[in-house]
Amino acid sequence: MSYLSYAVPLGSLALALPLIKQRLELSRAKHRSLAGHSKMAKRLAKWLPGYAYDEARFFHCDGAPAEVVAQRRAAFDLLCAGFAERYAKTLALTAQAREGLADLQFTGAYRVPFQFSPLVRARLKVGAFMQSAEGVHLTDLDGNRFIDLTGSYGVNVFGVDFYKACMAEGAQIGQALGPVLGAYHPCVADVVQRLQAISGHDQVSFHMSGTEAVMQAVRLARYHTGRKHLVRFCGAYHGWWEDVQPGPGNPMPPRETYTLQDMSERSLQVLRTRRDVACVLVNPLQALHPNKNAPGDSTLVDGSRTAGYDRAAYTAWLKRLREVCTERGIVLIFDEVFLGFRLAPGGAQEYFGVQADMVTYGKTLAGGYPVGVVCGRRELMQRFREERPADVCFARGTFNAHPYVMGGMAAFLKRLDTPEIQALYQDQDAKWDARAKHFNDTMAEHGLPVRAANMQSIWTLTYTQPGRYHWMFQYLLRWQGLALSWVGTGRFIFGLHFSDAEFEDVVQGFVAAGQQMHAQGWWWRGEQTHKSIRRSVFREMLERRFKGKN
């Protein structure tokens, strides 16, 4: 055999080795969970069989003794009847609206683990309508008052009264111009200057949602770098569009997205060695639950949930990430749609002391109106090239910079500078950490298996023992007058305006609900462990998946 016959395959192997090495590094940088493997998660989602517990199985799927099962059944019947009576008007309108409102059908189906969902939806119904809000309270159509722990998905940083005032002023500002679009209201000039000062960036663009703002930031990064791939970190949420939500929930497979492990040196190594990465997206909320998807009660299959916030460690990570992105010409984008203006007046950039290349805002910024904003360096925000007039990065929207929205933003940003609002930011870490400690100490004193992990005013509830019925806690909390979002105990969002007395009312509501959970048998433990529950559920799935195929 000639020398040439050996040289050709050896030469091909030599050329392939760097690519193989890169691919291995990429694989190692992914988190080992399904949250870090989008393709595998999508395959599992297609495989997972849908099934529901019948009424008998519903109350004793953990093997509880007969007397505990009887307690649960009686308590469930009583609570269902109580909900139907106390929330009658609210539930009636919710039932009417659900028939034509797809969002209600979705959120209603995913409040609890899917095995329990059909019976819960049929009998223990939750209202979707409120008629008024003031202070920290919401009032439903039946006149029931709730303490608001939903935070309007992150909008409500300073309290509904604050936002009502912003919206009223915004409407007054925009009223003279009305629905005139294309031309800008004069307040836009002041808004731009204020956003430049807050963000530390040169230019601004306006959009109608946080998802849209992130889309534009990624689009501009690709335009200016000439690269197509983006990096997101395991578990992070950046809106619902394809490139940033590549796993379950997206009908398309991941194509140009790398999902890497958060706070990992292996991820930094990938960024150091690849040449196809246009940008890195960071949602600072992940500091509360790194490499975990947003927590919700629909995933409380065995009661396990972890969360914990280490500001120093996350700050160090962001600084290392900043250095690598600078070295490699990768655009670092902070997605502050959710957290912006909550941690500090200058957002996460100020709070962590790290300057991104671009930052996206939303939620609270328009003072209660819908908005998305991108702020960035001048060279990244430009959407055209003078030397190539046909080479543009187009992004416009009919309702971008709507006069009422801009008016609401102007009102918000002016109030942000007032001494009253600035005072709310003082010692926020210490205040909310002390409240979390008080909460956890109180839960421990009453023997309740719940604890809170917090990132300032954003909380996640964790459980100190395994169990199949932790999801039931959300309904008893509602019964005690606490308003929760559809993810239940996965996330509570307090306003910075909460007083100590109002917070104590929340704590006592948790105590009362927890005591009910104990008395009604939902927290019976037996010999079960997290591992044994997961094995049991997996066996159920296998039986359902292959039932009738033999």
VOGU-3710 file (C-alpha; in Angstrom, 3 decimals, decimal comma):
1> msylsyavpl> 0,000/0,000/0,000  1,402/3,371/-0,998  2,331/6,198/1,347  -0,417/8,285/-0,241  -3,106/5,779/0,780  -2,107/6,301/4,432  -1,527/10,034/4,165  -5,017/10,924/2,899  -7,043/9,462/5,810  -4,448/10,668/8,332
11> gslalalpli> -4,664/14,157/6,870  -8,464/14,071/7,045  -8,278/12,948/10,666  -5,868/15,765/11,507  -8,278/18,289/9,977  -11,217/16,788/11,837  -9,582/16,657/15,277  -10,107/20,366/16,130  -13,788/20,076/15,167  -14,186/16,935/17,243
21> kqrlelsrak> -12,523/18,665/20,186  -14,886/21,636/19,850  -17,894/19,348/19,715  -16,806/17,500/22,850  -16,242/20,773/24,684  -19,718/21,918/23,672  -21,278/18,695/24,947  -19,422/18,926/28,252  -20,540/22,532/28,726  -24,203/21,574/28,698
31> hrslaghskm> -25,932/20,946/31,993  -26,585/17,264/32,607  -30,295/17,817/33,228  -32,933/17,827/30,512  -33,018/21,614/30,850  -29,525/21,594/29,347  -30,365/19,251/26,460  -33,102/20,781/24,337  -33,303/18,020/21,763  -33,498/15,275/24,361
41> akrlakwlpg> -36,133/17,213/26,300  -38,267/17,548/23,167  -37,980/13,818/22,496  -39,041/13,036/26,053  -41,963/15,454/25,767  -43,211/13,518/22,742  -42,733/10,197/24,522  -44,368/11,183/27,821  -47,868/9,649/27,970  -50,842/11,660/29,145
51> yaydearffh> -52,950/9,988/31,808  -54,979/10,963/34,846  -55,660/9,433/38,231  -59,163/8,245/38,894  -60,772/9,500/42,093  -59,555/6,571/44,171  -55,946/6,881/43,011  -56,096/10,676/43,303  -56,194/10,530/47,102  -53,830/7,638/47,837
61> cdgapaevva> -51,182/7,585/45,096  -48,544/7,721/47,860  -49,903/4,665/49,693  -51,318/6,611/52,631  -53,428/4,631/55,143  -57,210/4,610/54,853  -57,806/7,157/57,598  -55,472/9,689/55,901  -57,135/9,075/52,543  -60,505/9,731/54,164
71> qrraafdllc> -59,187/12,991/55,668  -57,960/14,135/52,276  -61,175/13,243/50,502  -63,356/15,037/53,048  -61,092/18,113/53,058  -61,005/18,245/49,259  -64,800/18,043/49,020  -65,175/20,776/51,626  -62,668/23,057/49,895  -64,303/22,553/46,497
81> agfaeryakt> -67,655/23,519/47,977  -66,064/26,490/49,724  -64,458/27,757/46,515  -67,745/27,356/44,627  -69,617/29,392/47,228  -67,044/32,056/48,134  -65,961/32,784/44,553  -69,250/32,125/42,738  -69,401/35,211/40,481  -65,716/35,121/39,666
91> laltaqareg> -65,850/31,427/38,777  -68,954/31,870/36,635  -67,328/34,523/34,451  -64,102/32,482/34,308  -66,026/29,448/33,040  -67,715/31,578/30,403  -64,468/33,157/29,220  -62,487/29,909/29,232  -64,452/28,540/26,280  -63,008/31,178/23,978
101> ladlqftgay> -59,777/32,134/25,736  -56,941/29,764/24,920  -54,605/31,277/27,525  -57,016/30,319/30,313  -57,215/26,769/29,054  -53,427/26,491/29,085  -52,763/27,992/32,519  -55,646/26,046/34,044  -54,211/22,772/32,793  -50,731/23,390/34,233
111> rvpfqfsplv> -51,366/24,488/37,816  -50,642/20,990/39,179  -48,892/17,791/37,994  -50,753/16,444/34,973  -51,905/13,243/36,694  -54,009/15,325/39,099  -54,984/18,080/36,684  -58,285/16,824/35,184  -59,974/16,235/38,543  -58,635/19,508/39,976
121> rarlkvgafm> -59,877/21,441/36,939  -63,269/19,822/37,178  -63,831/20,381/40,875  -61,376/22,842/42,480  -61,694/25,783/40,135  -59,742/29,033/40,352  -61,097/32,392/39,236  -59,263/34,491/36,667  -60,920/37,884/37,181  -60,301/40,766/39,563
131> qsaegvhltd> -62,330/43,954/39,721  -60,032/46,303/41,655  -56,632/46,745/43,257  -55,156/49,077/45,845  -52,109/48,976/48,080  -51,078/45,321/48,333  -54,620/44,008/47,835  -56,692/42,643/44,965  -60,486/42,311/45,077  -62,380/39,756/42,998
141> ldgnrfidlt> -65,906/39,965/41,564  -67,368/38,545/44,777  -65,745/41,185/46,971  -63,027/38,889/48,383  -59,743/40,665/49,169  -56,393/39,005/48,555  -52,830/40,039/49,335  -51,132/40,182/45,954  -48,112/37,863/45,648  -48,278/37,684/41,845
151> gsygvnvfgv> -46,526/40,999/41,240  -48,234/41,165/37,839  -45,489/38,897/36,441  -42,827/41,362/37,586  -44,471/44,636/36,563  -45,543/45,618/40,061  -42,301/46,786/41,667  -43,656/49,801/43,541  -47,339/48,994/44,096  -50,490/49,326/42,020
161> dfykacmaeg> -51,217/52,838/43,264  -47,869/53,970/41,865  -48,693/52,454/38,471  -52,223/53,803/38,399  -50,729/57,277/38,791  -48,166/56,597/36,028  -50,843/55,334/33,673  -53,128/58,276/34,365  -50,305/60,738/33,764  -49,199/58,804/30,695
171> aqigqalgpv> -52,701/58,979/29,237  -52,825/62,701/29,949  -49,444/63,230/28,275  -50,429/61,252/25,185  -54,039/62,421/24,954  -53,468/65,419/22,711  -51,625/63,327/20,115  -53,823/60,253/20,588  -53,235/57,360/18,172  -50,854/59,236/15,857
181> lgayhpcvad> -48,019/56,833/15,108  -44,809/57,252/13,174  -44,295/60,767/14,479  -42,981/60,863/18,040  -44,507/62,557/21,054  -42,122/65,215/22,448  -41,723/63,258/25,711  -39,736/60,627/23,786  -36,684/62,918/23,706  -36,622/63,138/27,499
191> vvqrlqaisg> -37,243/59,384/27,843  -34,267/58,612/25,602  -31,940/60,817/27,667  -33,078/59,194/30,900  -32,611/55,680/29,486  -29,150/56,571/28,229  -28,196/57,679/31,717  -29,723/54,613/33,402  -28,359/52,013/30,995  -24,985/53,634/30,300
201> hdqvsfhmsg> -25,549/53,054/26,578  -25,626/55,339/23,561  -28,852/54,497/21,792  -32,358/53,179/22,414  -35,093/51,441/20,427  -38,691/50,890/21,503  -40,807/47,769/21,113  -44,127/46,427/22,364  -42,988/43,501/24,516  -39,969/42,036/26,220
211> teavmqavrl> -39,913/39,125/23,788  -39,775/41,543/20,874  -36,959/43,526/22,489  -34,851/40,384/22,922  -35,532/39,413/19,315  -34,214/42,763/18,147  -31,119/42,633/20,365  -30,171/39,182/19,037  -30,912/40,267/15,470  -28,611/43,279/15,766
221> aryhtgrkhl> -25,851/41,170/17,329  -25,977/38,775/14,407  -26,036/41,652/11,917  -22,937/43,322/13,294  -20,846/40,238/14,100  -21,690/38,278/10,970  -22,177/35,190/13,151  -25,425/33,301/13,578  -25,307/31,323/16,831  -26,443/32,583/20,206
231> vrfcgayhgw> -25,679/31,211/23,639  -28,318/31,029/26,334  -27,865/29,434/29,723  -29,647/26,397/31,047  -33,077/27,181/32,506  -33,145/30,837/31,465  -36,282/32,397/29,998  -35,974/35,090/27,324  -39,452/35,091/25,827  -41,246/32,520/23,748
241> wedvqpgpgn> -39,739/32,949/20,278  -37,920/30,084/18,628  -34,222/30,828/19,047  -34,347/31,511/22,784  -36,795/28,787/23,806  -35,429/25,762/21,978  -36,904/22,975/24,121  -40,480/21,932/25,000  -42,919/24,694/24,180  -41,327/25,338/20,798
251> pmppretytl> -42,537/23,256/17,836  -39,184/23,753/16,080  -35,978/21,937/17,071  -32,945/23,996/18,212  -30,986/25,170/15,200  -28,761/28,130/15,966  -28,853/28,087/19,774  -26,324/26,672/22,215  -27,779/26,027/25,683  -24,839/25,945/28,078
261> qdmserslqv> -24,406/25,418/31,796  -24,683/28,575/33,877  -21,765/29,531/36,131  -19,443/27,007/34,506  -15,834/27,280/33,384  -16,609/24,781/30,631  -19,090/27,240/29,155  -16,434/29,950/29,171  -14,092/27,574/27,357  -16,680/27,098/24,609
271> lrtrrdvacv> -16,953/30,859/24,205  -13,160/31,191/24,083  -12,734/28,650/21,293  -15,728/28,992/18,956  -15,942/31,532/16,160  -19,652/31,244/15,372  -21,159/32,837/18,521  -22,784/36,211/17,884  -24,094/36,903/21,376  -24,617/35,604/24,869
281> lvnplqalhp> -27,966/36,152/26,584  -28,062/36,500/30,359  -31,226/36,601/32,457  -29,948/37,592/35,927  -32,986/35,966/37,561  -31,170/32,654/37,051  -28,976/33,589/40,013  -31,876/32,378/42,188  -32,073/28,939/40,576  -29,026/28,340/38,334
291> nknapgdstl> -29,512/25,753/35,599  -33,130/25,169/36,596  -36,236/26,054/34,633  -38,639/28,577/36,107  -40,257/26,783/39,069  -43,941/25,931/39,001  -46,211/23,618/40,944  -46,984/21,554/37,842  -43,521/19,981/38,237  -43,861/19,148/41,954
301> vdgsrtagyd> -44,037/15,459/41,156  -42,030/14,327/44,195  -41,929/17,622/46,067  -38,319/18,380/45,183  -37,364/21,908/44,231  -34,080/23,701/44,804  -33,225/27,390/44,835  -30,627/29,595/46,426  -28,985/32,935/45,735  -25,288/33,750/46,129
311> raaytawlkr> -24,727/37,329/45,025  -20,932/37,211/45,309  -20,614/34,015/43,271  -22,963/35,238/40,557  -21,201/38,602/40,367  -17,858/36,850/39,899  -19,365/34,711/37,152  -20,754/37,714/35,277  -17,392/39,458/35,434  -15,579/36,434/33,995
321> lrevctergi> -18,246/36,173/31,303  -17,795/39,863/30,499  -14,044/39,385/30,061  -14,405/36,425/27,708  -17,043/38,142/25,568  -14,807/41,195/25,259  -11,816/39,048/24,252  -13,785/37,172/21,593  -15,894/40,009/20,169  -19,118/38,372/21,407
331> vlifdevflg> -22,042/40,663/22,190  -23,078/40,321/25,834  -26,804/40,993/26,258  -28,449/41,402/29,653  -32,113/40,475/29,472  -33,538/42,662/32,239  -37,122/42,484/31,037  -38,153/40,837/34,312  -35,609/42,148/36,832  -34,962/45,616/35,462
341> frlapggaqe> -35,577/48,403/38,040  -36,241/45,900/40,837  -32,740/45,208/42,145  -31,504/48,777/41,703  -32,479/51,975/39,844  -29,894/51,058/37,210  -31,016/47,437/37,063  -28,787/44,379/37,138  -25,918/46,231/35,466  -25,713/48,571/38,452
351> yfgvqadmvt> -26,496/45,884/41,029  -23,801/43,447/39,857  -21,379/46,102/38,619  -21,111/44,603/35,126  -21,778/46,549/31,919  -23,334/44,585/29,067  -23,042/45,528/25,393  -26,810/45,632/25,092  -29,615/45,483/27,635  -33,320/44,818/27,200
361> ygktlaggyp> -36,026/46,203/29,475  -39,766/45,701/29,757  -42,437/44,939/32,355  -42,327/47,849/34,808  -40,612/50,463/32,628  -43,726/51,902/30,967  -45,467/52,455/34,276  -48,117/49,813/33,654  -48,334/49,906/29,857  -46,891/47,130/27,638
371> vgvvcgrrel> -43,375/47,819/26,405  -40,011/46,453/25,379  -36,814/48,497/25,093  -33,313/47,821/23,770  -30,373/49,962/24,852  -26,927/49,431/23,381  -23,637/50,762/22,142  -23,919/53,012/19,077  -22,089/50,661/16,737  -24,401/47,762/17,704
381> mqrfreerpa> -27,658/49,690/17,475  -27,116/50,980/13,919  -29,400/49,177/11,471  -27,770/50,081/8,178  -24,369/50,505/6,542  -23,499/53,690/4,694  -21,096/51,815/2,429  -23,714/49,188/1,482  -27,115/50,924/1,312  -29,045/47,702/0,657
391> dvcfargtfn> -27,513/45,953/3,658  -29,958/46,761/6,453  -31,210/45,167/9,663  -34,888/46,030/9,593  -36,974/46,259/12,737  -40,045/48,426/13,030  -43,469/48,060/14,561  -46,686/49,999/14,147  -47,188/50,571/17,858  -43,550/51,150/18,824
401> ahpyvmggma> -43,316/54,422/20,777  -47,098/54,757/21,132  -47,859/58,166/22,721  -49,649/56,680/25,741  -46,889/54,138/26,341  -44,216/56,802/26,044  -46,217/59,001/28,370  -46,386/56,212/30,928  -42,634/55,654/30,558  -41,935/59,352/31,043
411> aflkrldtpe> -44,056/59,349/34,189  -42,307/56,225/35,505  -38,790/57,524/34,879  -39,524/60,881/36,497  -40,873/59,143/39,593  -37,866/56,837/39,650  -35,699/59,853/40,486  -37,826/61,032/43,405  -36,485/60,678/46,968  -39,497/58,548/47,935
421> iqalyqdqda> -38,750/55,886/45,301  -34,985/56,063/45,765  -35,526/55,417/49,472  -37,272/52,124/48,683  -34,010/50,792/47,246  -32,038/51,364/50,422  -30,819/48,153/52,083  -33,100/45,969/49,970  -30,893/42,891/50,294  -30,787/43,164/54,072
431> kwdarakhfn> -34,511/43,880/54,368  -35,694/40,952/52,257  -33,085/38,539/53,602  -34,296/39,375/57,122  -37,876/38,799/56,046  -36,948/35,461/54,482  -35,199/34,429/57,682  -38,245/35,413/59,729  -40,459/33,445/57,355  -38,276/30,339/57,540
441> dtmaehglpv> -37,897/30,544/61,309  -41,666/30,821/61,665  -42,266/27,837/59,408  -39,763/25,798/61,429  -41,328/26,839/64,743  -44,699/25,534/63,546  -43,217/22,336/62,163  -44,166/23,155/58,571  -42,052/21,578/55,798  -41,757/24,743/53,715
451> raanmqsiwt> -38,913/27,213/53,318  -38,358/30,272/51,149  -35,351/31,048/48,958  -35,184/34,632/47,799  -33,432/37,041/45,498  -34,455/40,214/47,248  -38,243/40,503/46,740  -38,555/37,486/44,417  -39,191/34,259/46,291  -39,434/30,561/45,550
461> ltytqpgryh> -40,886/28,084/48,009  -39,012/24,843/48,657  -40,084/21,782/50,646  -38,108/19,963/53,316  -39,748/16,584/52,817  -40,811/14,511/49,799  -44,459/14,213/48,916  -47,004/13,888/46,124  -49,370/16,627/47,319  -47,275/19,749/47,871
471> wmfqyllrwq> -49,140/21,310/44,931  -52,250/21,388/47,140  -50,645/24,098/49,275  -51,355/26,762/46,646  -55,134/26,256/46,997  -55,076/26,556/50,770  -52,960/29,702/50,461  -55,630/31,152/48,194  -58,242/30,155/50,743  -56,269/32,156/53,309
481> glalswvgtg> -56,493/35,257/51,117  -53,184/35,164/49,240  -53,292/35,770/45,478  -50,888/33,532/43,536  -50,104/33,310/39,837  -50,743/30,138/37,868  -47,305/28,712/38,809  -48,466/28,495/42,428  -45,732/28,342/45,046  -42,995/28,390/42,404
491> rfifglhfsd> -42,695/32,154/42,477  -43,902/34,960/44,719  -43,205/38,529/43,635  -43,454/41,125/46,366  -43,591/44,843/45,747  -40,872/46,928/47,332  -43,614/48,904/49,062  -44,709/46,012/51,317  -44,742/47,145/54,943  -43,626/44,939/57,823
501> aefedvvqgf> -47,240/44,615/58,988  -48,424/43,565/55,539  -45,600/41,065/55,287  -46,554/39,635/58,663  -50,083/39,093/57,354  -48,542/37,025/54,563  -46,533/34,945/57,040  -49,599/34,243/59,149  -51,539/33,235/56,026  -48,807/30,678/55,302
511> vaagqqmhaq> -48,953/29,361/58,844  -52,732/28,906/58,685  -52,558/27,196/55,281  -49,698/24,952/56,442  -51,601/23,873/59,531  -54,528/22,955/57,280  -52,207/20,925/55,058  -51,104/18,938/58,105  -54,576/18,500/59,540  -56,017/17,352/56,228
521> gwwwrgeqth> -53,350/14,697/55,623  -51,722/16,197/52,525  -48,317/16,181/54,228  -48,475/12,606/55,455  -45,053/11,175/54,710  -44,767/7,478/55,452  -41,614/5,820/54,160  -41,491/7,587/50,815  -38,377/9,335/49,534  -37,809/11,555/46,522
531> ksirrsvfre> -36,179/8,621/44,769  -38,949/6,149/45,557  -41,614/8,586/44,343  -39,777/9,206/41,086  -39,418/5,460/40,529  -43,105/4,926/41,189  -44,135/7,660/38,759  -41,727/6,337/36,137  -43,265/2,874/36,414  -46,704/4,443/35,927
541> mlerrfkgkn> -45,505/6,195/32,797  -44,006/3,021/31,371  -47,210/1,104/32,009  -49,303/3,820/30,360  -46,896/4,223/27,465  -46,794/0,577/26,535  -50,298/-0,417/27,626  -52,024/-2,347/24,869  -48,891/-2,654/22,701  -48,143/-6,268/23,607
//
